[in-house]
Amino acid sequence: MTTLRKALADGNLEGFIKEREAEGAPDGDADKAADLTRRLAETPKSVKRTSKPARSDD
């Protein structure tokens, strides 16, 4: 298997892409990414604020 770095160095990016396409992608990866993105976008601002560090009283 050729790595992306090696394919770029050899100037064989199209061959690298063809290898990856031949391997196929696991089902559901795009769906999981879309779900995660949607959940992060829908997180209430109050939850985001509470995860920031508190100011110091020093």
C-alpha positions in Angstrom: 0.0 0.0 0.0 1.3 3.4 -1.0 1.1 6.3 1.5 -0.1 9.7 0.5 3.3 11.2 1.3 5.1 8.7 -1.0 2.5 9.1 -3.8 3.0 12.9 -3.7 6.8 12.5 -3.7 6.7 10.1 -6.6 4.1 12.2 -8.5 1.7 9.3 -8.5 -1.3 10.9 -6.9 -3.8 9.5 -9.4 -2.5 6.0 -8.7 -2.9 6.6 -5.0 -6.5 7.7 -5.5 -7.3 4.7 -7.6 -5.9 2.4 -4.9 -8.0 4.0 -2.2 -11.2 3.9 -4.4 -10.5 0.2 -5.1 -10.4 -0.4 -1.3 -13.8 1.1 -0.8 -15.0 3.1 2.2 -16.7 1.5 5.2 -20.4 2.1 5.2 -21.7 4.8 7.5 -18.6 7.0 7.8 -20.2 9.9 6.0 -23.3 9.5 8.0 -21.4 9.5 11.3 -19.5 12.6 10.3 -22.7 14.4 9.4 -24.3 13.4 12.6 -21.4 14.6 14.7 -21.3 17.9 12.8 -25.0 18.4 13.3 -24.8 17.7 17.1 -21.9 20.1 17.5 -23.7 22.8 15.7 -26.8 22.2 17.8 -25.0 22.3 21.2 -26.6 25.2 23.2 -24.3 28.1 23.9 -24.8 27.8 27.6 -23.2 24.3 27.5 -20.3 25.7 25.5 -19.8 28.5 28.0 -19.6 26.2 31.0 -16.8 24.2 29.5 -14.5 27.2 29.4 -12.0 27.7 32.3 -13.2 30.0 35.1 -11.4 33.4 35.6 -8.9 33.5 38.4 -9.6 35.7 41.5 -5.8 36.4 42.0 
